[in-house]
Amino acid sequence: MAGPARDASHPDYSSTSSSGFIPQVWSGKMIEKLYTRTCFAEISNTDYEGEIKSQGDTVMIRTTPSITIRDYEVGGGLNYEKPTSDKVELHIDKAKYFAFEVNNVDEYQADIKLMDNWSDDAGQQMKIAIDKVILGDVFADAAAENAGAAAGLESSGYNMGEAGAPVDVSKTNILDVFVDCGSVLDEQNVPDEGRWIVIPAWMNGMLKKSDLRDASAMGDNTSVFRNGKVGMLDRFGVYVSNNMSKVTDATTTKQATNCIFGHKKALTFASQMTKMEDLKNPNDFGQLVRGLNVFGYEVIDPNAMGHLYAQRAA
């Protein structure tokens, strides 16, 4: 027997109604965020980080003096030198911060740990910001013999590119370019172990189109991508980054990238999150979260770093 007819003036909230009221439900999960890869921690050393208390601190780094080797003659006497250790100053003179608020209403509605999640995001964004600063600056400090159209301490025989004439890189010559970068370091007597090179995504595409298509050819049987590291090639740990310095070359009118390569002894980095605070919001319900990161970096051995100025071949 059919029930009483529903009054048309009252909406139907039953589960079978196409016009039924569906309450909002806040998910306990958030969409996974894709972060730009960072590599400064992989290509630099932190040997001299020491105790960093605040922005403005200085870490004093001593260098090993070069001892002179002389010919010996019987009865000719000996000349004693007084070695001096030059110092390099690592200034902790840069700082970046983040600050955000979490309203109690938002936190209750979302039913997730917003402060923890957003703090993690802030930490990732902090690494990206620092990576851009470092990769966008240090290429200019490479030794003059390790850059330009006539690179090579002994031979001056390698073209690393220069303003107005970037190196054209294609899938057919990219391996030769890598070999030339390695030869530039060889002429500076840079150790094989600990070498690295940072390349843009377009150049990594050239690698994958070249004769090194599979992971095993790069010395990595697991995966071509691993936290920005592609693998090993001609003694280089190869890293991919979108944080590098890019310019429009005035002569070619094409985008050129300031790539860097070298050894971990070339670049030192020191960083410290000196402030991380969770405060009550004085003007509203909820919390305030803020963090201060101080850092500094220095090319302490320019001979162990090179600069490749390259563009995609037409």
ZADO-1210 file (C-alpha; in nm, 4 decimals, padded with zeros to 6 digits):
<atoms>
<atom x="00.0000" y="00.0000" z="00.0000" code="MET" pos="1"/>
<atom x="00.1419" y="00.3339" z="-00.1016" code="ALA" pos="2"/>
<atom x="00.2210" y="00.5903" z="00.1669" code="GLY" pos="3"/>
<atom x="00.0928" y="00.9437" z="00.1784" code="PRO" pos="4"/>
<atom x="00.2043" y="01.1733" z="-00.1009" code="ALA" pos="5"/>
<atom x="00.4899" y="01.4136" z="-00.0208" code="ARG" pos="6"/>
<atom x="00.4058" y="01.7820" z="-00.0101" code="ASP" pos="7"/>
<atom x="00.5743" y="01.9409" z="-00.3145" code="ALA" pos="8"/>
<atom x="00.6776" y="02.2384" z="-00.1008" code="SER" pos="9"/>
<atom x="00.9103" y="02.0205" z="00.1088" code="HIS" pos="10"/>
<atom x="01.2337" y="01.8947" z="-00.0540" code="PRO" pos="11"/>
<atom x="01.3136" y="01.5271" z="-00.0546" code="ASP" pos="12"/>
<atom x="01.6296" y="01.4577" z="00.1502" code="TYR" pos="13"/>
<atom x="01.6182" y="01.0839" z="00.1040" code="SER" pos="14"/>
<atom x="01.9269" y="00.9041" z="-00.0195" code="SER" pos="15"/>
<atom x="01.7545" y="00.8231" z="-00.3492" code="THR" pos="16"/>
<atom x="01.6731" y="01.1821" z="-00.4324" code="SER" pos="17"/>
<atom x="01.8768" y="01.3496" z="-00.7072" code="SER" pos="18"/>
<atom x="01.8178" y="01.6846" z="-00.5372" code="SER" pos="19"/>
<atom x="01.9024" y="01.5638" z="-00.1901" code="GLY" pos="20"/>
<atom x="02.1171" y="01.7595" z="00.0527" code="PHE" pos="21"/>
<atom x="02.4729" y="01.6232" z="00.0703" code="ILE" pos="22"/>
<atom x="02.6718" y="01.7646" z="00.3623" code="PRO" pos="23"/>
<atom x="03.0345" y="01.8684" z="00.3148" code="GLN" pos="24"/>
<atom x="03.2957" y="01.6249" z="00.4343" code="VAL" pos="25"/>
<atom x="03.6526" y="01.7432" z="00.4868" code="TRP" pos="26"/>
<atom x="03.8984" y="01.4752" z="00.3850" code="SER" pos="27"/>
<atom x="04.1641" y="01.3695" z="00.6291" code="GLY" pos="28"/>
<atom x="04.4120" y="01.3578" z="00.3422" code="LYS" pos="29"/>
<atom x="04.5643" y="01.6250" z="00.1231" code="MET" pos="30"/>
<atom x="04.6687" y="01.6087" z="-00.2411" code="ILE" pos="31"/>
<atom x="05.0351" y="01.5188" z="-00.2668" code="GLU" pos="32"/>
<atom x="05.2397" y="01.8177" z="-00.3726" code="LYS" pos="33"/>
<atom x="05.5108" y="01.8027" z="-00.6369" code="LEU" pos="34"/>
<atom x="05.8244" y="01.9855" z="-00.5307" code="TYR" pos="35"/>
<atom x="06.1136" y="02.1084" z="-00.7391" code="THR" pos="36"/>
<atom x="06.4184" y="01.8890" z="-00.6863" code="ARG" pos="37"/>
<atom x="06.7036" y="02.0403" z="-00.4887" code="THR" pos="38"/>
<atom x="07.0675" y="01.9370" z="-00.5098" code="CYS" pos="39"/>
<atom x="07.2797" y="02.1871" z="-00.3127" code="PHE" pos="40"/>
<atom x="07.3172" y="01.9359" z="-00.0293" code="ALA" pos="41"/>
<atom x="07.4562" y="01.6822" z="-00.2763" code="GLU" pos="42"/>
<atom x="07.7144" y="01.9006" z="-00.4503" code="ILE" pos="43"/>
<atom x="07.8526" y="02.0931" z="-00.1522" code="SER" pos="44"/>
<atom x="08.0237" y="01.9983" z="00.1705" code="ASN" pos="45"/>
<atom x="07.9270" y="02.1038" z="00.5210" code="THR" pos="46"/>
<atom x="08.2641" y="02.0284" z="00.6790" code="ASP" pos="47"/>
<atom x="08.2973" y="02.3791" z="00.8199" code="TYR" pos="48"/>
<atom x="07.9436" y="02.4373" z="00.9382" code="GLU" pos="49"/>
<atom x="08.0408" y="02.4543" z="01.3021" code="GLY" pos="50"/>
<atom x="07.8119" y="02.6247" z="01.5481" code="GLU" pos="51"/>
<atom x="07.5950" y="02.8811" z="01.3720" code="ILE" pos="52"/>
<atom x="07.3922" y="03.0911" z="01.6128" code="LYS" pos="53"/>
<atom x="07.2556" y="03.3737" z="01.4051" code="SER" pos="54"/>
<atom x="07.2787" y="03.5623" z="01.0789" code="GLN" pos="55"/>
<atom x="07.6124" y="03.7404" z="01.0574" code="GLY" pos="56"/>
<atom x="07.8316" y="03.4650" z="01.2018" code="ASP" pos="57"/>
<atom x="08.1532" y="03.3822" z="01.0174" code="THR" pos="58"/>
<atom x="08.3208" y="03.0429" z="00.9803" code="VAL" pos="59"/>
<atom x="08.6972" y="03.0703" z="00.9291" code="MET" pos="60"/>
<atom x="08.8377" y="02.8047" z="00.6923" code="ILE" pos="61"/>
<atom x="09.2104" y="02.7381" z="00.6723" code="ARG" pos="62"/>
<atom x="09.3755" y="02.6272" z="00.3485" code="THR" pos="63"/>
<atom x="09.6680" y="02.3899" z="00.3068" code="THR" pos="64"/>
<atom x="09.9846" y="02.5749" z="00.1974" code="PRO" pos="65"/>
<atom x="10.1898" y="02.4575" z="-00.1002" code="SER" pos="66"/>
<atom x="10.5361" y="02.3342" z="-00.0051" code="ILE" pos="67"/>
<atom x="10.8132" y="02.4090" z="-00.2567" code="THR" pos="68"/>
<atom x="11.0239" y="02.1190" z="-00.3881" code="ILE" pos="69"/>
<atom x="11.3862" y="02.2119" z="-00.4697" code="ARG" pos="70"/>
<atom x="11.6877" y="02.0368" z="-00.6204" code="ASP" pos="71"/>
<atom x="11.9386" y="01.9008" z="-00.3704" code="TYR" pos="72"/>
<atom x="12.3153" y="01.9388" z="-00.4077" code="GLU" pos="73"/>
<atom x="12.5708" y="01.7942" z="-00.1688" code="VAL" pos="74"/>
<atom x="12.7113" y="02.0764" z="00.0402" code="GLY" pos="75"/>
<atom x="12.4707" y="02.3263" z="-00.1102" code="GLY" pos="76"/>
<atom x="12.2754" y="02.3780" z="00.2114" code="GLY" pos="77"/>
<atom x="11.8986" y="02.3813" z="00.2594" code="LEU" pos="78"/>
<atom x="11.6491" y="02.6646" z="00.2195" code="ASN" pos="79"/>
<atom x="11.3737" y="02.6578" z="00.4788" code="TYR" pos="80"/>
<atom x="11.0455" y="02.8271" z="00.3992" code="GLU" pos="81"/>
<atom x="10.7742" y="02.9406" z="00.6375" code="LYS" pos="82"/>
<atom x="10.4459" y="02.8008" z="00.5074" code="PRO" pos="83"/>
<atom x="10.1468" y="03.0262" z="00.5618" code="THR" pos="84"/>
<atom x="09.7903" y="02.9032" z="00.5725" code="SER" pos="85"/>
<atom x="09.5590" y="03.1424" z="00.3952" code="ASP" pos="86"/>
<atom x="09.2057" y="03.1615" z="00.5226" code="LYS" pos="87"/>
<atom x="08.8695" y="03.1678" z="00.3516" code="VAL" pos="88"/>
<atom x="08.5821" y="03.3337" z="00.5320" code="GLU" pos="89"/>
<atom x="08.2423" y="03.1695" z="00.5078" code="LEU" pos="90"/>
<atom x="07.9920" y="03.4399" z="00.5966" code="HIS" pos="91"/>
<atom x="07.6526" y="03.3336" z="00.7261" code="ILE" pos="92"/>
<atom x="07.5003" y="03.6504" z="00.5849" code="ASP" pos="93"/>
<atom x="07.1806" y="03.5288" z="00.4204" code="LYS" pos="94"/>
<atom x="06.8466" y="03.4467" z="00.5750" code="ALA" pos="95"/>
<atom x="06.4997" y="03.3402" z="00.4709" code="LYS" pos="96"/>
<atom x="06.1849" y="03.2957" z="00.6757" code="TYR" pos="97"/>
<atom x="05.8300" y="03.1637" z="00.6600" code="PHE" pos="98"/>
<atom x="05.5270" y="03.2603" z="00.8654" code="ALA" pos="99"/>
<atom x="05.1670" y="03.1414" z="00.8556" code="PHE" pos="100"/>
<atom x="04.8622" y="03.1152" z="01.0778" code="GLU" pos="101"/>
<atom x="04.6243" y="02.8277" z="01.1432" code="VAL" pos="102"/>
<atom x="04.2753" y="02.9220" z="01.2536" code="ASN" pos="103"/>
<atom x="04.1102" y="02.6892" z="01.5024" code="ASN" pos="104"/>
<atom x="03.7970" y="02.6713" z="01.2878" code="VAL" pos="105"/>
<atom x="03.9976" y="02.5622" z="00.9839" code="ASP" pos="106"/>
<atom x="04.1841" y="02.3041" z="01.1880" code="GLU" pos="107"/>
<atom x="03.8621" y="02.1628" z="01.3301" code="TYR" pos="108"/>
<atom x="03.6896" y="02.1466" z="00.9912" code="GLN" pos="109"/>
<atom x="03.9821" y="01.9933" z="00.8078" code="ALA" pos="110"/>
<atom x="04.0434" y="01.7331" z="01.0773" code="ASP" pos="111"/>
<atom x="04.4079" y="01.6990" z="00.9755" code="ILE" pos="112"/>
<atom x="04.7294" y="01.8198" z="01.1292" code="LYS" pos="113"/>
<atom x="04.7439" y="02.1406" z="00.9317" code="LEU" pos="114"/>
<atom x="05.0368" y="02.2914" z="01.1218" code="MET" pos="115"/>
<atom x="05.2519" y="01.9836" z="01.0734" code="ASP" pos="116"/>
<atom x="05.1610" y="01.9572" z="00.7063" code="ASN" pos="117"/>
<atom x="05.2205" y="02.3244" z="00.6340" code="TRP" pos="118"/>
<atom x="05.5443" y="02.3241" z="00.8314" code="SER" pos="119"/>
<atom x="05.6673" y="02.0356" z="00.6168" code="ASP" pos="120"/>
<atom x="05.5723" y="02.2349" z="00.3074" code="ASP" pos="121"/>
<atom x="05.7575" y="02.5391" z="00.4418" code="ALA" pos="122"/>
<atom x="06.0672" y="02.3252" z="00.4911" code="GLY" pos="123"/>
<atom x="06.0525" y="02.2022" z="00.1322" code="GLN" pos="124"/>
<atom x="05.9969" y="02.5532" z="-00.0023" code="GLN" pos="125"/>
<atom x="06.2920" y="02.6745" z="00.2079" code="MET" pos="126"/>
<atom x="06.5223" y="02.4187" z="00.0427" code="LYS" pos="127"/>
<atom x="06.4028" y="02.5202" z="-00.3031" code="ILE" pos="128"/>
<atom x="06.4588" y="02.8904" z="-00.2304" code="ALA" pos="129"/>
<atom x="06.8128" y="02.8257" z="-00.1033" code="ILE" pos="130"/>
<atom x="06.8889" y="02.5980" z="-00.3992" code="ASP" pos="131"/>
<atom x="06.7914" y="02.8751" z="-00.6430" code="LYS" pos="132"/>
<atom x="07.0180" y="03.1241" z="-00.4651" code="VAL" pos="133"/>
<atom x="07.3199" y="02.8924" z="-00.4740" code="ILE" pos="134"/>
<atom x="07.2800" y="02.7544" z="-00.8275" code="LEU" pos="135"/>
<atom x="07.2045" y="03.1001" z="-00.9613" code="GLY" pos="136"/>
<atom x="07.5249" y="03.2490" z="-00.8248" code="ASP" pos="137"/>
<atom x="07.8232" y="03.0176" z="-00.7809" code="VAL" pos="138"/>
<atom x="07.8873" y="02.9521" z="-01.1506" code="PHE" pos="139"/>
<atom x="08.0554" y="03.2942" z="-01.1716" code="ALA" pos="140"/>
<atom x="08.3187" y="03.1835" z="-00.9166" code="ASP" pos="141"/>
<atom x="08.4580" y="02.8948" z="-01.1197" code="ALA" pos="142"/>
<atom x="08.8258" y="02.9296" z="-01.2104" code="ALA" pos="143"/>
<atom x="08.8830" y="03.1215" z="-01.5340" code="ALA" pos="144"/>
<atom x="09.0654" y="02.8169" z="-01.6753" code="GLU" pos="145"/>
<atom x="08.7499" y="02.6079" z="-01.6209" code="ASN" pos="146"/>
<atom x="08.5164" y="02.8275" z="-01.8254" code="ALA" pos="147"/>
<atom x="08.4883" y="03.0056" z="-02.1580" code="GLY" pos="148"/>
<atom x="08.5658" y="02.9101" z="-02.5157" code="ALA" pos="149"/>
<atom x="08.9251" y="02.8058" z="-02.4362" code="ALA" pos="150"/>
<atom x="08.8920" y="02.6145" z="-02.1094" code="ALA" pos="151"/>
<atom x="09.1594" y="02.3782" z="-01.9849" code="GLY" pos="152"/>
<atom x="09.4518" y="02.4727" z="-01.7612" code="LEU" pos="153"/>
<atom x="09.7056" y="02.2837" z="-01.9700" code="GLU" pos="154"/>
<atom x="09.5571" y="02.2829" z="-02.3205" code="SER" pos="155"/>
<atom x="09.2986" y="02.5644" z="-02.3458" code="SER" pos="156"/>
<atom x="09.1314" y="02.3171" z="-02.5772" code="GLY" pos="157"/>
<atom x="08.7754" y="02.2813" z="-02.4493" code="TYR" pos="158"/>
<atom x="08.4787" y="02.5006" z="-02.5354" code="ASN" pos="159"/>
<atom x="08.2603" y="02.5609" z="-02.2309" code="MET" pos="160"/>
<atom x="08.0726" y="02.8453" z="-02.3991" code="GLY" pos="161"/>
<atom x="08.0641" y="03.2178" z="-02.3332" code="GLU" pos="162"/>
<atom x="07.8230" y="03.5098" z="-02.3648" code="ALA" pos="163"/>
<atom x="07.7218" y="03.5428" z="-02.7275" code="GLY" pos="164"/>
<atom x="07.8343" y="03.1883" z="-02.8098" code="ALA" pos="165"/>
<atom x="07.6746" y="02.9216" z="-02.5907" code="PRO" pos="166"/>
<atom x="07.7654" y="02.5583" z="-02.6515" code="VAL" pos="167"/>
<atom x="07.4976" y="02.3980" z="-02.8703" code="ASP" pos="168"/>
<atom x="07.3985" y="02.0705" z="-02.7040" code="VAL" pos="169"/>
<atom x="07.2123" y="01.7951" z="-02.8867" code="SER" pos="170"/>
<atom x="07.1582" y="01.4222" z="-02.8398" code="LYS" pos="171"/>
<atom x="07.4468" y="01.3565" z="-03.0783" code="THR" pos="172"/>
<atom x="07.7123" y="01.5614" z="-02.8980" code="ASN" pos="173"/>
<atom x="07.6018" y="01.5637" z="-02.5338" code="ILE" pos="174"/>
<atom x="07.8340" y="01.2784" z="-02.4386" code="LEU" pos="175"/>
<atom x="08.1267" y="01.4671" z="-02.5894" code="ASP" pos="176"/>
<atom x="08.0281" y="01.7725" z="-02.3844" code="VAL" pos="177"/>
<atom x="08.0350" y="01.5658" z="-02.0650" code="PHE" pos="178"/>
<atom x="08.3746" y="01.4206" z="-02.1544" code="VAL" pos="179"/>
<atom x="08.5107" y="01.7720" z="-02.2153" code="ASP" pos="180"/>
<atom x="08.3838" y="01.8832" z="-01.8725" code="CYS" pos="181"/>
<atom x="08.5636" y="01.5876" z="-01.7175" code="GLY" pos="182"/>
<atom x="08.8821" y="01.6724" z="-01.9065" code="SER" pos="183"/>
<atom x="08.8708" y="02.0305" z="-01.7767" code="VAL" pos="184"/>
<atom x="08.8719" y="01.8926" z="-01.4214" code="LEU" pos="185"/>
<atom x="09.1440" y="01.6410" z="-01.5124" code="ASP" pos="186"/>
<atom x="09.3745" y="01.9253" z="-01.6140" code="GLU" pos="187"/>
<atom x="09.3195" y="02.0767" z="-01.2671" code="GLN" pos="188"/>
<atom x="09.4058" y="01.7406" z="-01.1026" code="ASN" pos="189"/>
<atom x="09.0598" y="01.7192" z="-00.9453" code="VAL" pos="190"/>
<atom x="08.9957" y="01.3767" z="-00.7837" code="PRO" pos="191"/>
<atom x="08.7644" y="01.1384" z="-00.9668" code="ASP" pos="192"/>
<atom x="08.5669" y="01.0438" z="-00.6563" code="GLU" pos="193"/>
<atom x="08.3117" y="01.3055" z="-00.5538" code="GLY" pos="194"/>
<atom x="08.2624" y="01.4754" z="-00.8907" code="ARG" pos="195"/>
<atom x="07.9201" y="01.6123" z="-00.9851" code="TRP" pos="196"/>
<atom x="07.7474" y="01.7991" z="-01.2656" code="ILE" pos="197"/>
<atom x="07.4107" y="01.9785" z="-01.2556" code="VAL" pos="198"/>
<atom x="07.2111" y="01.9987" z="-01.5769" code="ILE" pos="199"/>
<atom x="06.8671" y="02.1368" z="-01.6726" code="PRO" pos="200"/>
<atom x="06.5722" y="01.9147" z="-01.7636" code="ALA" pos="201"/>
<atom x="06.6134" y="01.9751" z="-02.1368" code="TRP" pos="202"/>
<atom x="06.9704" y="01.8500" z="-02.1259" code="MET" pos="203"/>
<atom x="06.8640" y="01.5434" z="-01.9323" code="ASN" pos="204"/>
<atom x="06.6215" y="01.4776" z="-02.2172" code="GLY" pos="205"/>
<atom x="06.9147" y="01.4881" z="-02.4554" code="MET" pos="206"/>
<atom x="07.0869" y="01.2235" z="-02.2441" code="LEU" pos="207"/>
<atom x="06.7857" y="00.9942" z="-02.2595" code="LYS" pos="208"/>
<atom x="06.7716" y="01.0337" z="-02.6371" code="LYS" pos="209"/>
<atom x="07.1422" y="00.9638" z="-02.6736" code="SER" pos="210"/>
<atom x="07.3175" y="00.6281" z="-02.6610" code="ASP" pos="211"/>
<atom x="07.2625" y="00.6190" z="-02.2832" code="LEU" pos="212"/>
<atom x="06.8931" y="00.5437" z="-02.2910" code="ARG" pos="213"/>
<atom x="06.8718" y="00.2870" z="-02.0134" code="ASP" pos="214"/>
<atom x="06.9457" y="00.3201" z="-01.6443" code="ALA" pos="215"/>
<atom x="07.2197" y="00.0565" z="-01.6440" code="SER" pos="216"/>
<atom x="07.4249" y="00.2607" z="-01.8906" code="ALA" pos="217"/>
<atom x="07.4287" y="00.5396" z="-01.6329" code="MET" pos="218"/>
<atom x="07.5509" y="00.3047" z="-01.3633" code="GLY" pos="219"/>
<atom x="07.2116" y="00.2857" z="-01.1934" code="ASP" pos="220"/>
<atom x="07.0172" y="-00.0380" z="-01.2229" code="ASN" pos="221"/>
<atom x="06.7222" y="00.0869" z="-01.0239" code="THR" pos="222"/>
<atom x="06.5883" y="00.4094" z="-01.1657" code="SER" pos="223"/>
<atom x="06.6910" y="00.6999" z="-01.3843" code="VAL" pos="224"/>
<atom x="06.5393" y="00.9475" z="-01.1374" code="PHE" pos="225"/>
<atom x="06.6385" y="00.9491" z="-00.7716" code="ARG" pos="226"/>
<atom x="06.5994" y="01.2793" z="-00.5861" code="ASN" pos="227"/>
<atom x="06.7275" y="01.4659" z="-00.8879" code="GLY" pos="228"/>
<atom x="07.0181" y="01.2296" z="-00.9437" code="LYS" pos="229"/>
<atom x="07.0167" y="01.0702" z="-01.2884" code="VAL" pos="230"/>
<atom x="07.3105" y="00.8390" z="-01.2277" code="GLY" pos="231"/>
<atom x="07.6820" y="00.8314" z="-01.3032" code="MET" pos="232"/>
<atom x="07.8502" y="00.9334" z="-01.6253" code="LEU" pos="233"/>
<atom x="08.2249" y="00.9742" z="-01.6879" code="ASP" pos="234"/>
<atom x="08.2913" y="00.9910" z="-01.3116" code="ARG" pos="235"/>
<atom x="08.0205" y="01.2545" z="-01.2614" code="PHE" pos="236"/>
<atom x="07.7219" y="01.2167" z="-01.0345" code="GLY" pos="237"/>
<atom x="07.4616" y="01.3708" z="-01.2670" code="VAL" pos="238"/>
<atom x="07.1885" y="01.5864" z="-01.1104" code="TYR" pos="239"/>
<atom x="06.8863" y="01.7471" z="-01.2770" code="VAL" pos="240"/>
<atom x="06.7565" y="02.0816" z="-01.1534" code="SER" pos="241"/>
<atom x="06.5097" y="02.3479" z="-01.2631" code="ASN" pos="242"/>
<atom x="06.6657" y="02.5970" z="-01.0205" code="ASN" pos="243"/>
<atom x="06.9639" y="02.6915" z="-01.2356" code="MET" pos="244"/>
<atom x="07.0454" y="03.0344" z="-01.3759" code="SER" pos="245"/>
<atom x="06.8835" y="03.0832" z="-01.7176" code="LYS" pos="246"/>
<atom x="06.9292" y="03.3854" z="-01.9442" code="VAL" pos="247"/>
<atom x="06.8329" y="03.4910" z="-02.2936" code="THR" pos="248"/>
<atom x="07.1616" y="03.5208" z="-02.4790" code="ASP" pos="249"/>
<atom x="07.1880" y="03.8634" z="-02.6408" code="ALA" pos="250"/>
<atom x="07.3429" y="03.7240" z="-02.9596" code="THR" pos="251"/>
<atom x="07.1540" y="03.4003" z="-03.0211" code="THR" pos="252"/>
<atom x="06.8281" y="03.5311" z="-02.8613" code="THR" pos="253"/>
<atom x="06.7810" y="03.1776" z="-02.7281" code="LYS" pos="254"/>
<atom x="06.7635" y="03.0673" z="-02.3672" code="GLN" pos="255"/>
<atom x="07.1000" y="02.9572" z="-02.2289" code="ALA" pos="256"/>
<atom x="07.1674" y="02.7795" z="-01.9007" code="THR" pos="257"/>
<atom x="07.4597" y="02.8359" z="-01.6646" code="ASN" pos="258"/>
<atom x="07.5450" y="02.4757" z="-01.5781" code="CYS" pos="259"/>
<atom x="07.8036" y="02.3927" z="-01.3149" code="ILE" pos="260"/>
<atom x="08.0243" y="02.0905" z="-01.2612" code="PHE" pos="261"/>
<atom x="08.3003" y="02.0085" z="-01.0180" code="GLY" pos="262"/>
<atom x="08.3949" y="01.8331" z="-00.6959" code="HIS" pos="263"/>
<atom x="08.2375" y="01.8523" z="-00.3499" code="LYS" pos="264"/>
<atom x="08.5552" y="02.0155" z="-00.2182" code="LYS" pos="265"/>
<atom x="08.4847" y="02.3220" z="-00.4351" code="ALA" pos="266"/>
<atom x="08.1718" y="02.4469" z="-00.2624" code="LEU" pos="267"/>
<atom x="08.0954" y="02.4665" z="00.1073" code="THR" pos="268"/>
<atom x="07.7600" y="02.5393" z="00.2612" code="PHE" pos="269"/>
<atom x="07.6429" y="02.6068" z="00.6144" code="ALA" pos="270"/>
<atom x="07.2850" y="02.6463" z="00.7328" code="SER" pos="271"/>
<atom x="07.0851" y="02.6549" z="01.0521" code="GLN" pos="272"/>
<atom x="06.7164" y="02.6923" z="01.1322" code="MET" pos="273"/>
<atom x="06.7819" y="02.9337" z="01.4188" code="THR" pos="274"/>
<atom x="06.4198" y="03.0085" z="01.5016" code="LYS" pos="275"/>
<atom x="06.1144" y="02.7834" z="01.4879" code="MET" pos="276"/>
<atom x="05.8241" y="02.9156" z="01.6906" code="GLU" pos="277"/>
<atom x="05.4625" y="02.8207" z="01.7545" code="ASP" pos="278"/>
<atom x="05.2704" y="03.1094" z="01.9094" code="LEU" pos="279"/>
<atom x="04.9140" y="03.1866" z="02.0113" code="LYS" pos="280"/>
<atom x="04.7531" y="03.4263" z="01.7658" code="ASN" pos="281"/>
<atom x="04.6959" y="03.7475" z="01.9652" code="PRO" pos="282"/>
<atom x="04.4337" y="03.8734" z="01.7202" code="ASN" pos="283"/>
<atom x="04.2314" y="03.5619" z="01.6491" code="ASP" pos="284"/>
<atom x="04.1717" y="03.2031" z="01.7552" code="PHE" pos="285"/>
<atom x="04.4436" y="02.9661" z="01.6477" code="GLY" pos="286"/>
<atom x="04.8199" y="02.9523" z="01.6182" code="GLN" pos="287"/>
<atom x="05.1029" y="03.1404" z="01.4463" code="LEU" pos="288"/>
<atom x="05.3959" y="02.9431" z="01.3081" code="VAL" pos="289"/>
<atom x="05.7198" y="03.1026" z="01.1893" code="ARG" pos="290"/>
<atom x="06.0724" y="02.9947" z="01.1127" code="GLY" pos="291"/>
<atom x="06.4038" y="03.1665" z="01.0353" code="LEU" pos="292"/>
<atom x="06.6809" y="02.9920" z="00.8415" code="ASN" pos="293"/>
<atom x="07.0261" y="03.1521" z="00.8188" code="VAL" pos="294"/>
<atom x="07.2812" y="03.0229" z="00.5715" code="PHE" pos="295"/>
<atom x="07.5953" y="03.0991" z="00.3787" code="GLY" pos="296"/>
<atom x="07.7960" y="02.9430" z="00.0983" code="TYR" pos="297"/>
<atom x="08.1350" y="02.9946" z="-00.0590" code="GLU" pos="298"/>
<atom x="08.3383" y="02.8527" z="-00.3451" code="VAL" pos="299"/>
<atom x="08.6500" y="02.7680" z="-00.1461" code="ILE" pos="300"/>
<atom x="08.8377" y="02.5981" z="-00.4318" code="ASP" pos="301"/>
<atom x="08.7551" y="02.7589" z="-00.7690" code="PRO" pos="302"/>
<atom x="08.9926" y="02.5190" z="-00.9469" code="ASN" pos="303"/>
<atom x="08.7600" y="02.2317" z="-00.8546" code="ALA" pos="304"/>
<atom x="08.4528" y="02.3828" z="-01.0231" code="MET" pos="305"/>
<atom x="08.3673" y="02.4541" z="-01.3868" code="GLY" pos="306"/>
<atom x="08.1073" y="02.6583" z="-01.5725" code="HIS" pos="307"/>
<atom x="07.9284" y="02.5301" z="-01.8841" code="LEU" pos="308"/>
<atom x="07.7229" y="02.7916" z="-02.0701" code="TYR" pos="309"/>
<atom x="07.4927" y="02.5907" z="-02.2956" code="ALA" pos="310"/>
<atom x="07.1793" y="02.6075" z="-02.5055" code="GLN" pos="311"/>
<atom x="06.9579" y="02.3581" z="-02.6820" code="ARG" pos="312"/>
<atom x="07.0779" y="02.2978" z="-03.0375" code="ALA" pos="313"/>
<atom x="06.8379" y="02.4021" z="-03.3131" code="ALA" pos="314"/>
</atoms>
